[in-house]
Amino acid sequence: RHADTLAEVLDADDNCVYAWTSTGPSGTVGETTYGSSATLSFTETGWHTVDLTTNCGMGSDSASQMSTYSVMSKPVRREIRALSTTHLTKFLDTLQMTYTLSQEEGEALYGRKYRSITRLVSEHLLGAADKTCDHWHDDAGVMTHHVAFTLE
């Protein structure tokens, strides 16, 4: 679900030590990684802070420089036919889980945000299958309701 992100110092100085630390939206601090490049894994959706500490030179008179960057992590839609075998397998395994686990079993395993296929279909039909009015697919409702449904 989460792809690693490569961060790197352009024109890095071989005499400097670089330390990367990320903090997630919930305040979770990741492990510090050393080197002019770092592979960072953002496992939460939202704004992350990435701190880069640069220390050039030795001794007590060497100064450290800190740079702070904001990085947004968000879900990205992908074309299923373009997925690697690994990502396609993960997707299909997740889809199978959605179809086979009940709402109660899924919540016990994955938390309150889990949605079984039964619940997803039920919620969609409640908003879109009214004989007198399709509340989801008419006019502006199509975007608003589907986005809200996806972000739930």
C-alpha positions as CSV (number, residue, x, y, z in Angstrom):
1,R,0.0,0.0,0.0
2,H,2.8,2.4,0.8
3,A,5.7,3.0,-1.6
4,D,9.1,4.0,-0.4
5,T,10.3,7.4,-1.2
6,L,13.9,8.2,-2.1
7,A,15.3,11.5,-0.7
8,E,18.7,12.7,-1.6
9,V,21.1,15.5,-1.2
10,L,22.2,16.9,-4.6
11,D,25.9,17.6,-4.8
12,A,26.6,15.9,-1.5
13,D,29.9,16.6,0.2
14,D,31.8,13.4,1.0
15,N,33.2,15.2,4.2
16,C,29.7,15.6,5.6
17,V,27.4,13.3,7.6
18,Y,23.7,13.5,6.7
19,A,21.0,12.3,9.1
20,W,17.3,12.0,8.0
21,T,14.4,11.8,10.4
22,S,10.7,11.8,9.5
23,T,7.7,12.6,11.8
24,G,4.3,11.5,10.7
25,P,1.0,13.4,11.0
26,S,0.2,11.6,14.3
27,G,3.6,12.6,15.8
28,T,5.2,9.1,15.2
29,V,8.9,9.6,14.7
30,G,10.7,7.3,12.3
31,E,14.1,5.8,12.6
32,T,17.0,8.1,11.7
33,T,18.8,7.1,8.5
34,Y,22.3,8.2,7.6
35,G,23.8,9.0,4.2
36,S,23.5,11.5,1.4
37,S,20.4,9.6,0.3
38,A,17.7,7.9,2.3
39,T,14.8,5.6,1.6
40,L,11.9,6.9,3.6
41,S,8.6,5.0,4.2
42,F,5.5,7.1,4.9
43,T,2.9,4.8,6.3
44,E,0.4,7.5,7.3
45,T,-1.7,9.6,5.0
46,G,-1.1,13.4,5.5
47,W,1.7,15.9,6.0
48,H,5.0,14.5,7.3
49,T,8.0,16.5,8.5
50,V,11.4,15.4,7.2
51,D,14.4,16.8,9.1
52,L,17.8,16.7,7.5
53,T,20.8,17.3,9.8
54,T,24.1,18.0,8.0
55,N,27.3,17.9,10.0
56,C,30.5,18.8,8.1
57,G,33.9,18.6,9.8
58,M,35.2,17.2,13.1
59,G,35.6,18.6,16.6
60,S,33.6,20.8,18.8
61,D,33.7,23.8,16.4
62,S,31.9,21.9,13.6
63,A,28.4,23.3,13.1
64,S,25.4,21.2,12.3
65,Q,22.8,22.6,9.9
66,M,19.2,21.5,10.1
67,S,16.8,21.7,7.2
68,T,13.1,20.8,7.5
69,Y,10.9,19.8,4.7
70,S,7.1,19.1,4.5
71,V,6.1,16.0,2.5
72,M,2.5,15.0,1.7
73,S,1.7,11.3,1.6
74,K,-1.6,10.4,-0.1
75,P,-3.3,7.5,-1.8
76,V,-2.6,7.2,-5.5
77,R,-4.8,5.5,-8.0
78,R,-3.0,3.1,-10.4
79,E,-4.1,1.3,-13.6
80,I,-4.5,-2.3,-12.7
81,R,-2.9,-3.5,-15.9
82,A,0.3,-1.5,-15.2
83,L,0.8,-3.0,-11.7
84,S,3.9,-5.1,-11.0
85,T,3.3,-8.8,-10.1
86,T,4.0,-8.0,-6.5
87,H,1.5,-5.1,-6.3
88,L,-1.1,-6.9,-8.3
89,T,-0.9,-9.9,-5.9
90,K,-1.2,-7.5,-2.9
91,F,-4.2,-5.9,-4.5
92,L,-6.0,-9.2,-5.3
93,D,-5.3,-10.6,-1.9
94,T,-6.8,-7.5,-0.3
95,L,-9.8,-7.7,-2.6
96,Q,-10.3,-11.4,-1.7
97,M,-10.1,-10.4,2.0
98,T,-12.8,-7.7,1.5
99,Y,-15.1,-10.3,-0.1
100,T,-14.5,-13.1,2.4
101,L,-14.3,-11.4,5.8
102,S,-17.4,-10.2,7.5
103,Q,-17.6,-6.6,8.8
104,E,-17.1,-7.9,12.4
105,E,-14.1,-10.2,11.5
106,G,-12.5,-7.4,9.5
107,E,-12.9,-4.8,12.3
108,A,-11.5,-7.3,14.8
109,L,-8.4,-7.7,12.6
110,Y,-7.9,-4.3,11.0
111,G,-9.8,-1.8,13.1
112,R,-13.0,0.3,12.8
113,K,-12.2,1.6,9.3
114,Y,-12.4,-1.8,7.7
115,R,-15.3,-2.2,5.2
116,S,-16.5,-5.6,4.0
117,I,-18.0,-5.9,0.6
118,T,-21.4,-6.3,2.2
119,R,-21.1,-3.0,4.0
120,L,-19.7,-1.2,0.9
121,V,-22.6,-2.4,-1.3
122,S,-25.2,-1.6,1.4
123,E,-23.9,1.9,1.9
124,H,-23.8,2.5,-1.9
125,L,-27.4,1.2,-2.4
126,L,-28.7,3.3,0.4
127,G,-27.6,6.4,-1.4
128,A,-28.0,5.4,-5.0
129,A,-30.9,2.9,-5.3
130,D,-33.9,4.9,-4.1
131,K,-36.6,4.6,-6.8
132,T,-37.7,8.2,-6.4
133,C,-34.2,9.8,-6.3
134,D,-30.6,8.7,-6.9
135,H,-28.9,10.9,-4.4
136,W,-25.4,9.9,-5.5
137,H,-25.3,10.1,-9.3
138,D,-27.4,13.2,-10.1
139,D,-25.5,16.4,-10.9
140,A,-22.9,17.5,-8.3
141,G,-23.7,14.6,-6.0
142,V,-21.6,12.1,-8.0
143,M,-18.3,13.7,-7.1
144,T,-19.2,14.7,-3.5
145,H,-20.7,11.3,-2.5
146,H,-18.1,9.1,-4.1
147,V,-15.2,11.1,-2.6
148,A,-16.8,11.1,0.8
149,F,-17.5,7.3,0.4
150,T,-13.9,6.7,-0.6
151,L,-12.4,8.8,2.3
152,E,-14.7,7.3,4.9
